[in-house]
């Protein structure tokens, strides 16, 4: 039986030593990119770690912290307002995401069509709402949905219809918030869909037209199936964004969430408890509760993606 002798000809460097040596060797490059890591450590990593610690404390932001263990999380589970904020957020997410992604898909399909002129102008125009200040947009929409002097009620009364108390009704308030989200994010998702559409070979569309397929058949039989991964991606990102709605209801109805708390979303409730009631420990617990909800939705969407890929 042949023996193999393993001999060490040079002392092996430890993994840590090797990394440190590479950093020192390329210290100039690391010096140039260090501002990002410093800013991330101060404004990103530290707040995350501190919020974990704070979730187990009772603190008003000024006085001494008091360790409460899992007390904040126990109260969170029993808090009716927290569950109401989840329900409100999910409702607004449904009202906004479904029409938003549908309109985005239609717009992207039209922008990708050869018969549309000045397509680059339309692409810029549809993306502009995404880079517009959300506070300014919410204020403008607040004047549109005003209960007494809103522009929409002016139009309704001009046609002899009864005005709608948009911001005093639980249902219509959610519709108003969802409308702002649709207006702001439809163009953004349309650009993503457009990028996906441009990866589809034109030969498929040309073959379908030769076979006599109309525009609707091309859209539902070719575009939708081939664009499924992109659609699932936008659903995941819209879910994550939809769970973090804050500015729209806060500008429209204030920190209270409107009549009956109909506009009280998870992030607005977090803001209310932390910066209005000065319960920073409980606010941190709400933040981690929201993190768990977003994580569960992300896992669910990921499972759906994996299932569709297997099919």
Buried (B, 14 or more C-beta within 10 A) or exposed (E): EEEEEEEEEEEEEEEEEEEEEEEEEEEEEEEEEEEEEEEEEEEEEEEEEEBEEBBBBBBEEEEEBEEBEEBBBEBBEEBEBBEBBBEBBBBBBEBBBBBBBEBBBBBBBBBBEEEEEEEEEBBEEBBEBBEEEBEEBBEBBBEBBBBEEBEBBEEBEEEEEEBBBBBBBBEBBBBBBBBBBBBBBBBBBBBBBBEBBEEBEEEBBEEBEEEEBEEEEBBEEBBEEBBEEBBBBBBBBBBBBBBBBBBBBBBBBEEBBBBBBBBBBBBBBBBBBBEEEBBBBBBBBBBBBBEEBBEEBBEEBEEEBEEEEEE
